[in-house]
Amino acid sequence: MMADDVKPRRRRLTAEEHTLWSRITRSVAPLRRQPVSAAATPVPSPPGKTKPAPSLRPHPPSRDKAPPPAPRLEPLDRRVKQRLARGRDLIEARIDLHGRTQDEAHGALLRFLRKAQDDGARFALVITGKGARARDEWSERGVLKRQVPLWLRLPEFRVYVVGFEPAHVGHGGEGALYVRIKKPGDRRRKTDR
């Protein structure tokens, strides 16, 4: 027998590693079953002190119904963005939020999207600005550029918005967003998972 033919011996787990491994395997459940939460996993108590085992049954469903999840945002695909950038698909509504405070911009954007939906617009351009200049050295730059995408994900805006993407350079680039407006009767309920 040569030295290359000898199989290396497997190292045995220490008591600490064995305990850790058993905790991990107890917290893992097959995909088809309801997973056991880590909080419900019993922790071994020190010798001499015994506790009653916690129940691993799930809690009964609450009687208060949670609001239904907001519809999923659908990103604009590459072809739609190209058609908008080249002018083949019309941008039927535009709003410029430059120079507005966050409160003013939030209200104006909500009213704008409501009106665009009522008018039957399919696509809108929301201009936030790039935030290149501030009025003074203490002002934040690009607040609306950061906030508007967050607002468009809120349930109050999701009634009007199907999806959005940054605009092409010709329409403002990083300082603008293409927004697809939901049809007034569109009640699709695609939920986030």
KEBALUM-776182 format. One record per residue: y, z, x of N, C-alpha, C in turn; residue number from 1. Coordinates in nm, 2 decimals, decimal comma, padded with zeros to 4 digits. Each point is the difference from the previous one (the first is absolute). Last residue first. Example, Ala and Ser with C-alpha at 12.3 -4.5 7.8 and 13.67 -1.06 7.14 Angstrom:
2
<<-00,22; 00,71; 01,28>; <00,11; 00,00; 00,09>; <00,11; 00,08; -00,08>; 2>;
<<-00,57; -00,01; 00,03>; <00,12; 00,00; -00,09>; <00,12; 00,00; 00,09>; 1>;
//
This chain:
193
<<03,85; -00,28; -04,39>; <-00,13; 00,08; 00,02>; <-00,01; 00,06; 00,13>; 193>;
<<00,37; -00,21; -00,40>; <-00,03; 00,03; 00,14>; <-00,13; 00,07; 00,01>; 192>;
<<00,09; -00,33; -00,42>; <00,03; 00,13; 00,06>; <-00,03; 00,01; 00,14>; 191>;
<<00,13; -00,36; -00,42>; <-00,08; 00,01; 00,12>; <00,04; 00,13; 00,07>; 190>;
<<00,10; -00,21; -00,47>; <-00,02; 00,13; 00,05>; <-00,09; 00,00; 00,12>; 189>;
<<00,35; -00,34; -00,32>; <-00,12; 00,01; 00,09>; <-00,01; 00,14; 00,05>; 188>;
<<00,31; -00,23; -00,33>; <-00,05; 00,14; 00,00>; <-00,12; 00,01; 00,08>; 187>;
<<00,44; -00,35; -00,13>; <-00,11; 00,02; 00,09>; <-00,04; 00,14; 00,01>; 186>;
<<00,37; -00,22; -00,25>; <-00,12; 00,04; -00,07>; <-00,12; 00,03; 00,08>; 185>;
<<00,43; -00,14; 00,20>; <00,02; 00,11; -00,10>; <-00,12; 00,05; -00,07>; 184>;
<<-00,04; -00,20; 00,49>; <00,03; -00,06; -00,13>; <00,02; 00,12; -00,10>; 183>;
<<00,09; 00,08; 00,53>; <-00,11; 00,00; -00,10>; <00,05; -00,06; -00,13>; 182>;
<<00,19; -00,11; 00,50>; <00,03; 00,08; -00,12>; <-00,12; -00,02; -00,09>; 181>;
<<00,07; -00,02; 00,55>; <-00,05; -00,07; -00,11>; <00,01; 00,09; -00,12>; 180>;
<<00,30; -00,03; 00,47>; <-00,07; 00,08; -00,10>; <-00,06; -00,09; -00,11>; 179>;
<<00,20; -00,01; 00,55>; <-00,04; -00,08; -00,12>; <-00,07; 00,10; -00,09>; 178>;
<<00,38; 00,16; 00,36>; <-00,14; 00,00; -00,04>; <-00,02; -00,10; -00,12>; 177>;
<<00,35; 00,14; 00,47>; <-00,02; -00,04; -00,14>; <-00,15; 00,00; -00,04>; 176>;
<<00,19; 00,08; 00,45>; <00,10; 00,07; -00,09>; <-00,01; -00,05; -00,14>; 175>;
<<-00,26; -00,18; 00,37>; <-00,03; 00,14; -00,01>; <00,09; 00,07; -00,10>; 174>;
<<00,06; -00,50; -00,06>; <-00,10; 00,06; 00,09>; <-00,03; 00,14; -00,02>; 173>;
<<00,31; -00,34; -00,22>; <00,04; 00,13; 00,04>; <-00,10; 00,07; 00,10>; 172>;
<<-00,03; -00,46; -00,19>; <00,04; 00,08; -00,11>; <00,04; 00,15; 00,03>; 171>;
<<-00,16; -00,33; 00,33>; <00,10; -00,07; -00,08>; <00,06; 00,08; -00,12>; 170>;
<<-00,37; 00,16; 00,26>; <00,12; 00,02; 00,07>; <00,12; -00,07; -00,07>; 169>;
<<-00,41; 00,17; -00,30>; <00,01; -00,10; 00,11>; <00,14; 00,02; 00,06>; 168>;
<<-00,20; 00,43; -00,26>; <00,05; -00,14; -00,03>; <00,00; -00,08; 00,13>; 167>;
<<-00,34; 00,42; -00,15>; <00,13; -00,03; 00,07>; <00,03; -00,15; -00,01>; 166>;
<<-00,28; 00,21; -00,39>; <-00,02; -00,03; 00,14>; <00,13; -00,02; 00,06>; 165>;
<<-00,27; 00,18; -00,50>; <00,12; -00,03; 00,08>; <-00,04; -00,02; 00,14>; 164>;
<<-00,20; 00,05; -00,56>; <-00,02; 00,02; 00,14>; <00,13; -00,04; 00,07>; 163>;
<<-00,04; 00,08; -00,47>; <-00,14; -00,03; 00,03>; <-00,02; 00,02; 00,14>; 162>;
<<00,38; 00,22; -00,35>; <-00,03; -00,07; 00,13>; <-00,15; -00,02; 00,01>; 161>;
<<00,23; 00,24; -00,37>; <00,07; -00,13; 00,02>; <-00,05; -00,08; 00,12>; 160>;
<<-00,16; 00,43; -00,12>; <00,00; -00,06; -00,13>; <00,06; -00,14; 00,01>; 159>;
<<00,00; 00,30; 00,37>; <-00,12; -00,08; -00,01>; <-00,02; -00,06; -00,14>; 158>;
<<00,35; 00,31; 00,13>; <00,03; -00,14; 00,04>; <-00,12; -00,08; -00,03>; 157>;
<<-00,03; 00,46; -00,09>; <00,11; -00,05; -00,08>; <00,04; -00,15; 00,03>; 156>;
<<-00,34; 00,25; 00,26>; <-00,04; -00,05; -00,14>; <00,11; -00,05; -00,08>; 155>;
<<00,03; -00,05; 00,54>; <00,00; 00,11; -00,10>; <-00,04; -00,05; -00,14>; 154>;
<<00,06; -00,27; 00,41>; <-00,13; 00,05; -00,03>; <-00,01; 00,11; -00,10>; 153>;
<<00,41; -00,20; 00,15>; <-00,08; -00,10; -00,07>; <-00,14; 00,04; -00,03>; 152>;
<<00,29; 00,27; 00,27>; <00,04; 00,01; -00,15>; <-00,09; -00,10; -00,08>; 151>;
<<-00,04; 00,00; 00,47>; <-00,06; 00,12; -00,05>; <00,03; 00,01; -00,15>; 150>;
<<00,20; -00,36; 00,24>; <-00,14; -00,01; -00,02>; <-00,08; 00,12; -00,05>; 149>;
<<00,48; 00,05; 00,08>; <-00,04; -00,10; -00,11>; <-00,15; -00,03; -00,01>; 148>;
<<00,20; 00,28; 00,36>; <-00,02; 00,06; -00,13>; <-00,05; -00,10; -00,11>; 147>;
<<00,12; -00,12; 00,46>; <-00,12; 00,08; 00,00>; <-00,03; 00,05; -00,14>; 146>;
<<00,39; -00,25; 00,06>; <-00,11; -00,09; 00,05>; <-00,13; 00,08; 00,00>; 145>;
<<00,40; 00,22; -00,10>; <-00,05; -00,08; -00,11>; <-00,12; -00,09; 00,04>; 144>;
<<00,21; 00,26; 00,34>; <-00,06; 00,09; -00,10>; <-00,06; -00,08; -00,12>; 143>;
<<00,23; -00,12; 00,45>; <-00,11; -00,06; -00,06>; <-00,07; 00,08; -00,11>; 142>;
<<00,29; 00,27; 00,33>; <00,00; -00,14; 00,00>; <-00,12; -00,05; -00,07>; 141>;
<<00,32; 00,47; -00,02>; <-00,13; -00,06; 00,03>; <00,01; -00,15; -00,01>; 140>;
<<00,43; 00,33; 00,14>; <-00,08; -00,07; -00,11>; <-00,13; -00,05; 00,04>; 139>;
<<00,35; 00,20; 00,28>; <-00,09; 00,10; -00,06>; <-00,09; -00,06; -00,11>; 138>;
<<00,35; -00,24; 00,26>; <-00,11; 00,03; 00,09>; <-00,10; 00,10; -00,06>; 137>;
<<00,28; -00,33; -00,33>; <00,04; 00,09; 00,11>; <-00,12; 00,04; 00,08>; 136>;
<<-00,03; -00,34; -00,32>; <00,14; 00,03; -00,02>; <00,05; 00,09; 00,11>; 135>;
<<-00,41; -00,33; 00,10>; <00,02; 00,12; -00,08>; <00,15; 00,02; -00,01>; 134>;
<<-00,36; -00,44; 00,10>; <00,12; 00,07; 00,03>; <00,00; 00,13; -00,09>; 133>;
<<-00,38; -00,29; 00,00>; <00,05; -00,02; 00,14>; <00,12; 00,09; 00,03>; 132>;
<<-00,33; -00,08; -00,40>; <00,05; 00,13; 00,05>; <00,05; -00,01; 00,14>; 131>;
<<-00,17; -00,35; -00,31>; <-00,08; 00,04; 00,11>; <00,04; 00,14; 00,06>; 130>;
<<00,03; -00,21; -00,53>; <00,07; 00,01; 00,13>; <-00,09; 00,05; 00,11>; 129>;
<<-00,11; -00,10; -00,48>; <00,03; 00,14; 00,04>; <00,09; 00,01; 00,12>; 128>;
<<-00,15; -00,36; -00,42>; <00,06; 00,01; 00,13>; <00,04; 00,14; 00,03>; 127>;
<<-00,36; -00,29; -00,33>; <00,07; 00,13; 00,01>; <00,05; 00,01; 00,14>; 126>;
<<-00,18; -00,40; -00,35>; <00,03; 00,03; 00,13>; <00,08; 00,13; 00,00>; 125>;
<<-00,38; -00,23; -00,35>; <00,13; 00,05; 00,02>; <00,01; 00,03; 00,15>; 124>;
<<-00,34; -00,28; -00,39>; <00,03; 00,05; 00,13>; <00,14; 00,04; 00,01>; 123>;
<<-00,16; -00,13; -00,42>; <-00,13; 00,02; 00,07>; <00,02; 00,06; 00,13>; 122>;
<<00,29; 00,02; -00,49>; <00,00; -00,04; 00,14>; <-00,14; 00,03; 00,06>; 121>;
<<00,20; 00,07; -00,46>; <-00,12; -00,08; 00,03>; <-00,01; -00,05; 00,14>; 120>;
<<00,32; 00,31; -00,24>; <00,04; -00,14; 00,01>; <-00,12; -00,09; 00,03>; 119>;
<<-00,07; 00,47; -00,02>; <00,05; -00,04; -00,13>; <00,04; -00,15; 00,00>; 118>;
<<-00,10; 00,20; 00,41>; <-00,12; -00,02; -00,08>; <00,03; -00,04; -00,14>; 117>;
<<00,36; 00,09; 00,28>; <-00,08; -00,12; 00,05>; <-00,12; -00,02; -00,08>; 116>;
<<00,25; 00,39; -00,08>; <00,06; -00,12; -00,06>; <-00,07; -00,13; 00,05>; 115>;
<<-00,16; 00,41; 00,17>; <-00,02; 00,00; -00,15>; <00,06; -00,13; -00,06>; 114>;
<<00,08; 00,09; 00,46>; <-00,14; -00,05; -00,03>; <-00,03; 00,00; -00,15>; 113>;
<<00,43; 00,16; 00,13>; <-00,02; -00,14; 00,04>; <-00,14; -00,05; -00,03>; 112>;
<<00,10; 00,46; -00,06>; <00,06; -00,08; -00,10>; <-00,02; -00,15; 00,03>; 111>;
<<-00,15; 00,29; 00,33>; <-00,08; 00,02; -00,12>; <00,06; -00,08; -00,12>; 110>;
<<00,24; 00,01; 00,41>; <-00,12; -00,07; 00,01>; <-00,09; 00,01; -00,12>; 109>;
<<00,40; 00,25; 00,02>; <00,03; -00,14; -00,01>; <-00,13; -00,09; 00,01>; 108>;
<<-00,03; 00,47; 00,06>; <00,03; -00,03; -00,14>; <00,02; -00,15; -00,02>; 107>;
<<-00,06; 00,15; 00,44>; <-00,12; 00,03; -00,08>; <00,02; -00,04; -00,14>; 106>;
<<00,37; -00,02; 00,30>; <-00,10; -00,11; 00,02>; <-00,13; 00,02; -00,08>; 105>;
<<00,33; 00,34; -00,01>; <00,05; -00,12; -00,06>; <-00,10; -00,12; 00,01>; 104>;
<<-00,10; 00,40; 00,22>; <-00,01; 00,02; -00,14>; <00,05; -00,12; -00,08>; 103>;
<<00,02; 00,00; 00,48>; <-00,14; -00,01; -00,05>; <00,00; 00,02; -00,15>; 102>;
<<00,44; -00,21; 00,17>; <-00,07; 00,12; 00,04>; <-00,14; -00,01; -00,05>; 101>;
<<00,28; -00,44; 00,14>; <-00,02; 00,10; -00,11>; <-00,07; 00,12; 00,05>; 100>;
<<00,11; -00,42; 00,25>; <00,12; 00,09; -00,03>; <-00,02; 00,10; -00,11>; 99>;
<<-00,32; -00,42; 00,00>; <00,08; 00,04; 00,11>; <00,11; 00,09; -00,05>; 98>;
<<-00,36; -00,24; -00,25>; <00,02; 00,15; -00,01>; <00,09; 00,05; 00,12>; 97>;
<<-00,11; -00,47; -00,31>; <00,04; 00,04; 00,13>; <00,03; 00,15; 00,00>; 96>;
<<-00,31; -00,38; -00,30>; <00,08; 00,12; 00,00>; <00,03; 00,04; 00,14>; 95>;
<<-00,21; -00,44; -00,34>; <00,03; 00,06; 00,13>; <00,09; 00,12; -00,02>; 94>;
<<-00,36; -00,39; -00,27>; <00,09; 00,11; 00,00>; <00,02; 00,06; 00,14>; 93>;
<<-00,28; -00,39; -00,09>; <00,09; 00,00; -00,12>; <00,09; 00,11; -00,01>; 92>;
<<-00,26; -00,31; 00,37>; <00,03; 00,14; -00,01>; <00,10; 00,01; -00,11>; 91>;
<<-00,38; -00,40; 00,06>; <00,14; 00,05; -00,01>; <00,00; 00,15; 00,00>; 90>;
<<-00,34; -00,36; 00,25>; <00,00; 00,09; -00,11>; <00,14; 00,06; -00,01>; 89>;
<<-00,02; -00,31; 00,32>; <-00,08; -00,06; -00,10>; <-00,03; 00,08; -00,13>; 88>;
<<00,25; 00,09; 00,44>; <00,07; -00,03; -00,13>; <-00,08; -00,07; -00,10>; 87>;
<<-00,11; 00,20; 00,45>; <00,04; -00,14; 00,00>; <00,07; -00,05; -00,13>; 86>;
<<-00,17; 00,45; 00,05>; <00,09; -00,02; 00,12>; <00,05; -00,15; 00,00>; 85>;
<<-00,31; 00,13; -00,33>; <00,13; 00,07; -00,02>; <00,09; -00,03; 00,11>; 84>;
<<-00,44; -00,16; 00,04>; <00,07; -00,07; -00,11>; <00,14; 00,06; -00,03>; 83>;
<<-00,28; 00,22; 00,32>; <00,05; -00,13; 00,05>; <00,08; -00,08; -00,11>; 82>;
<<-00,21; 00,40; -00,13>; <00,11; 00,03; 00,09>; <00,06; -00,13; 00,06>; 81>;
<<-00,39; -00,04; -00,25>; <00,11; 00,04; -00,09>; <00,12; 00,03; 00,08>; 80>;
<<-00,39; -00,08; 00,24>; <00,05; -00,12; -00,07>; <00,11; 00,03; -00,09>; 79>;
<<-00,23; 00,36; 00,21>; <00,08; -00,08; 00,10>; <00,06; -00,12; -00,07>; 78>;
<<-00,09; 00,41; -00,32>; <-00,08; -00,07; 00,10>; <00,09; -00,09; 00,09>; 77>;
<<00,12; 00,48; -00,24>; <00,02; -00,15; -00,02>; <-00,08; -00,07; 00,11>; 76>;
<<-00,16; 00,49; -00,20>; <00,09; -00,07; 00,10>; <00,01; -00,15; -00,03>; 75>;
<<-00,08; 00,41; -00,35>; <-00,07; -00,12; 00,06>; <00,09; -00,07; 00,10>; 74>;
<<-00,07; 00,52; -00,23>; <00,09; -00,10; 00,04>; <-00,08; -00,11; 00,06>; 73>;
<<-00,18; 00,33; -00,39>; <00,00; -00,03; 00,14>; <00,10; -00,10; 00,04>; 72>;
<<00,05; 00,35; -00,42>; <-00,07; -00,13; 00,03>; <00,02; -00,02; 00,15>; 71>;
<<00,00; 00,50; -00,17>; <00,09; -00,11; 00,00>; <-00,08; -00,13; 00,04>; 70>;
<<-00,25; 00,43; -00,23>; <00,06; -00,05; 00,13>; <00,08; -00,12; -00,02>; 69>;
<<-00,05; 00,37; -00,39>; <-00,08; -00,11; 00,06>; <00,07; -00,05; 00,13>; 68>;
<<00,05; 00,51; -00,15>; <00,06; -00,13; -00,04>; <-00,08; -00,11; 00,07>; 67>;
<<-00,25; 00,45; -00,12>; <00,09; -00,04; 00,10>; <00,06; -00,14; -00,04>; 66>;
<<-00,18; 00,40; -00,33>; <-00,03; -00,13; 00,06>; <00,10; -00,04; 00,10>; 65>;
<<-00,19; 00,49; -00,17>; <00,12; -00,08; 00,02>; <-00,03; -00,13; 00,06>; 64>;
<<-00,34; 00,31; -00,05>; <00,04; -00,05; -00,14>; <00,13; -00,08; 00,01>; 63>;
<<-00,37; 00,06; 00,41>; <00,11; 00,07; -00,06>; <00,04; -00,07; -00,14>; 62>;
<<-00,51; 00,02; 00,22>; <00,13; -00,08; 00,00>; <00,11; 00,07; -00,07>; 61>;
<<-00,38; 00,29; 00,25>; <00,01; -00,09; -00,12>; <00,13; -00,07; 00,00>; 60>;
<<-00,22; 00,12; 00,47>; <00,08; 00,07; -00,11>; <00,00; -00,09; -00,12>; 59>;
<<-00,41; -00,04; 00,35>; <00,14; -00,03; -00,02>; <00,06; 00,07; -00,11>; 58>;
<<-00,40; 00,21; 00,29>; <00,02; -00,09; -00,11>; <00,15; -00,03; -00,01>; 57>;
<<-00,22; 00,30; 00,31>; <00,04; -00,13; 00,05>; <00,02; -00,10; -00,12>; 56>;
<<00,05; 00,57; 00,08>; <-00,06; -00,11; -00,08>; <00,05; -00,13; 00,06>; 55>;
<<-00,06; 00,44; 00,31>; <00,09; -00,06; -00,09>; <-00,07; -00,12; -00,08>; 54>;
<<-00,24; 00,46; 00,19>; <00,02; -00,14; 00,03>; <00,09; -00,06; -00,10>; 53>;
<<00,02; 00,52; 00,14>; <-00,07; -00,09; -00,09>; <00,04; -00,14; 00,03>; 52>;
<<-00,01; 00,35; 00,39>; <00,09; -00,04; -00,10>; <-00,08; -00,08; -00,10>; 51>;
<<-00,09; 00,38; 00,44>; <-00,04; -00,11; -00,09>; <00,10; -00,02; -00,11>; 50>;
<<-00,07; 00,24; 00,51>; <00,09; -00,01; -00,11>; <-00,04; -00,12; -00,08>; 49>;
<<-00,26; 00,12; 00,38>; <00,03; 00,13; -00,06>; <00,10; -00,01; -00,12>; 48>;
<<00,01; -00,38; 00,38>; <-00,11; 00,08; -00,04>; <00,04; 00,13; -00,06>; 47>;
<<00,34; -00,40; -00,05>; <-00,06; 00,07; 00,11>; <-00,11; 00,09; -00,05>; 46>;
<<00,09; -00,45; -00,26>; <00,07; 00,12; 00,02>; <-00,06; 00,08; 00,12>; 45>;
<<00,05; -00,55; -00,13>; <-00,09; 00,11; 00,02>; <00,07; 00,13; 00,03>; 44>;
<<00,18; -00,38; -00,33>; <00,01; 00,03; 00,15>; <-00,09; 00,12; 00,02>; 43>;
<<00,01; -00,41; -00,40>; <-00,01; 00,14; 00,04>; <00,00; 00,02; 00,15>; 42>;
<<00,24; -00,39; -00,29>; <-00,11; 00,02; 00,08>; <-00,01; 00,14; 00,04>; 41>;
<<00,35; -00,20; -00,26>; <-00,11; 00,05; -00,08>; <-00,12; 00,03; 00,09>; 40>;
<<00,39; -00,21; 00,18>; <00,04; 00,14; -00,05>; <-00,11; 00,06; -00,07>; 39>;
<<-00,03; -00,45; 00,14>; <-00,02; 00,10; 00,12>; <00,03; 00,14; -00,05>; 38>;
<<-00,19; -00,36; -00,36>; <00,12; 00,03; 00,08>; <-00,02; 00,10; 00,11>; 37>;
<<-00,34; -00,36; -00,21>; <00,02; 00,14; 00,00>; <00,12; 00,03; 00,08>; 36>;
<<-00,12; -00,47; -00,28>; <00,00; 00,07; 00,13>; <00,04; 00,15; -00,02>; 35>;
<<-00,28; -00,33; -00,34>; <00,13; 00,06; 00,01>; <00,01; 00,08; 00,13>; 34>;
<<-00,35; -00,40; -00,02>; <00,02; 00,13; -00,06>; <00,15; 00,04; 00,02>; 33>;
<<-00,16; -00,41; 00,18>; <-00,03; -00,01; -00,14>; <00,02; 00,14; -00,07>; 32>;
<<00,04; -00,06; 00,48>; <00,11; -00,07; -00,07>; <-00,02; 00,00; -00,15>; 31>;
<<-00,20; 00,40; 00,31>; <-00,02; -00,14; -00,02>; <00,11; -00,06; -00,08>; 30>;
<<00,13; 00,43; 00,28>; <-00,09; -00,03; -00,12>; <-00,02; -00,15; 00,00>; 29>;
<<00,18; 00,44; 00,35>; <-00,02; -00,15; -00,03>; <-00,09; -00,02; -00,11>; 28>;
<<00,10; 00,43; 00,19>; <00,12; -00,05; -00,07>; <-00,01; -00,15; -00,03>; 27>;
<<-00,35; 00,24; 00,23>; <00,01; 00,05; -00,14>; <00,12; -00,05; -00,07>; 26>;
<<-00,07; -00,11; 00,46>; <-00,09; -00,07; -00,09>; <00,00; 00,05; -00,14>; 25>;
<<00,27; 00,21; 00,32>; <00,05; -00,14; -00,02>; <-00,10; -00,07; -00,09>; 24>;
<<-00,11; 00,44; 00,14>; <00,12; 00,00; -00,09>; <00,04; -00,14; -00,03>; 23>;
<<-00,34; 00,04; 00,31>; <-00,05; 00,04; -00,13>; <00,12; 00,01; -00,10>; 22>;
<<00,10; -00,07; 00,45>; <-00,07; -00,12; -00,05>; <-00,05; 00,03; -00,15>; 21>;
<<00,19; 00,36; 00,25>; <00,10; -00,10; -00,03>; <-00,06; -00,12; -00,07>; 20>;
<<-00,30; 00,31; 00,17>; <00,07; 00,06; -00,12>; <00,11; -00,10; -00,04>; 19>;
<<-00,23; -00,11; 00,39>; <-00,09; -00,01; -00,12>; <00,07; 00,05; -00,12>; 18>;
<<00,22; 00,05; 00,41>; <00,00; -00,14; -00,04>; <-00,09; -00,02; -00,13>; 17>;
<<00,00; 00,43; 00,20>; <00,14; -00,03; -00,06>; <00,00; -00,14; -00,05>; 16>;
<<-00,38; 00,14; 00,23>; <00,00; 00,06; -00,13>; <00,14; -00,03; -00,07>; 15>;
<<-00,16; -00,37; 00,34>; <00,02; 00,15; 00,01>; <00,00; 00,05; -00,14>; 14>;
<<-00,27; -00,45; 00,12>; <00,12; 00,06; -00,05>; <00,01; 00,15; 00,03>; 13>;
<<-00,28; -00,35; 00,32>; <-00,01; 00,07; -00,13>; <00,14; 00,06; -00,04>; 12>;
<<-00,13; -00,46; 00,29>; <00,05; 00,14; 00,01>; <-00,01; 00,06; -00,13>; 11>;
<<-00,32; -00,39; 00,20>; <00,11; 00,02; -00,09>; <00,04; 00,15; 00,01>; 10>;
<<-00,22; -00,32; 00,39>; <-00,03; 00,10; -00,10>; <00,13; 00,02; -00,08>; 9>;
<<-00,15; -00,47; 00,25>; <00,08; 00,13; 00,02>; <-00,03; 00,09; -00,12>; 8>;
<<-00,36; -00,35; 00,20>; <00,10; 00,01; -00,11>; <00,08; 00,13; 00,03>; 7>;
<<-00,27; -00,33; 00,35>; <00,01; 00,14; -00,05>; <00,11; 00,00; -00,10>; 6>;
<<-00,11; -00,38; 00,28>; <-00,08; 00,01; -00,12>; <00,01; 00,13; -00,07>; 5>;
<<00,21; -00,11; 00,42>; <00,07; -00,08; -00,11>; <-00,08; 00,02; -00,13>; 4>;
<<-00,17; 00,17; 00,41>; <00,11; 00,08; -00,04>; <00,07; -00,06; -00,12>; 3>;
<<-00,52; -00,12; 00,07>; <00,12; -00,01; 00,08>; <00,11; 00,09; -00,06>; 2>;
<<-00,57; 00,01; 00,01>; <00,12; 00,00; -00,08>; <00,12; 00,00; 00,09>; 1>;
//
